[in-house]
Structures are given as C-alpha cells and as structure tokens.
Amino acid sequence: MSTRKFIKKLTASLLFIAVVMSFGVQSAFAESNSPKATVKNNVVTFSNLDQLKANEKLTIAVVDSNGDPATITIESVDNSISRVAKSSNSWKVSYKGVVIHAYFYMTVTNNKVTNAWDYSITTLGSTYSDASLTYNSSSAKLTFTSNAYNGIASHTCWLKGTPRGTNNEVDVTYSM
C-alpha cells in the first residue's frame, strides 16, 4: 500500500507541476511582443511592427466621420521590392471605407520617414481631385479632395502615417 500511495502522490505532484508550468507558459506568450493595433481618439497605433513578416498585414476596424464602418491596415513590404536598406522598414498604409479606398507606401529608417511613393485612390459614387503624396522626416501624408453630387459637395480627405517611439510603431490618422 505504501508504494501505491507514493505513486499516487508522485503522480499528483507531477500533474500539479505540469499544470502550474502550463499557466506560466501561457502568460509568457500572452505578454509577448506580437503585432497589435489599437485606436484611441481617432488615432490608430500599430505597435510591435518589427514582428510582422514581409507582406503580413495588421488591420483594425474603425468608424468614419459619417458613422460608416471602415478599416485601417498596415502591411509590411518586402524591402527587396522597395529597394531600400535592410535597416529600413517599408509599409503600405491603407484606408478602406464604404465610399473611399486609399493607400500609399512609406519607408521608415531610424524612426524617420525617408520616402513615400505610389499612392492609389478609388471612390464610389464620387470623383477625386488635387491628389498629392508628401512626406518629411516625421510623417507621410496622402491628401485629396473628394467631390460628390457633381461637384456640389466636396471634402478634403487625408491619410497620414507617423512613426513614433521606435521603428516598430506607426500612428495612422485620417479624415475621409
């Protein structure tokens, strides 16, 4: 009997240790630096972007100024395609709403924007004009005018990417 009790106690102890260790492993993974997106005060913050592999995306749902659903996405661009130094990160920043879909590319080196290129704007039921993509060391911004109802109503739209913190965070703001 004493051998049987010993085996039961040993088995129970090993099971208890295994359960405790598995909880420890789960909490370590829960606190890992996986890419994430948060929205606060109409600013979408993408963080831990250095963990995204080439062509991986991170998307968050938002509500535009008209109360319609939209998404903001950031996508890692393969540096061999964008022809930039390996120490740089290139991102495709996009907005997709009910009426407007817009995106542009930007390159960030040492937490500074070093290039912005190749934008696209698609509208449904309206036209756009005066499109421009500008950048300085702190941000890249796509700006255009959306014209609805045959030019009767117009709105200046923009999509902006701003690196902050370290090379693994980008804030995206917009007005559509």
Steps between C-alpha positions, in 0.01 A plus 500: 500500500775747580643460149157566353457818712847614399421455129168687543672787681778510241248497214293773667810710561619464140153585372488808725843614377397445138183707547689782675767501228242511223339810656842662519562430131160639398552825688846539349351468152212731587748774584714444190577777257262391228381768255187682610277789402311730736280801437463793738368848420496421126868406500579143400826382654669198346767364735758221499509526121853359494333163565308509169650294222515631143151542352325438833218739588349639815145641473267675743136597457408866552196721445537794261368853554167402339453208739580243231732203560853514362833325549852628542773259393877502512692244297869418513661540158785276393809725497634327191194630313528852641879510444590643838764415755438198720501730805192674360139390517252567223126507566185512293255721690137467391149615578198310369157646558158475340568774243880546500793263483844663514854386566864601469842359579755645741852409610620553856868499599612567858147616586497761221304495176752483216266444207134487397384372163234339283158599626157383384154648553172332404161663557145373462234748386737795505819627341823629647741774406815678620665181625845537651733280700748690714746403769754646737711329762210472745209380280360408158161631393265434208259791443219538243162663451194276472230653280145369532171590335659630182728740685230647728659353814871451558716390789876504551610148588831381638681191624816546706766266638723619785773280649547542873689348785725252328501354151221263595216750556299703249202725574244531221254788492241578235211717393273352233 
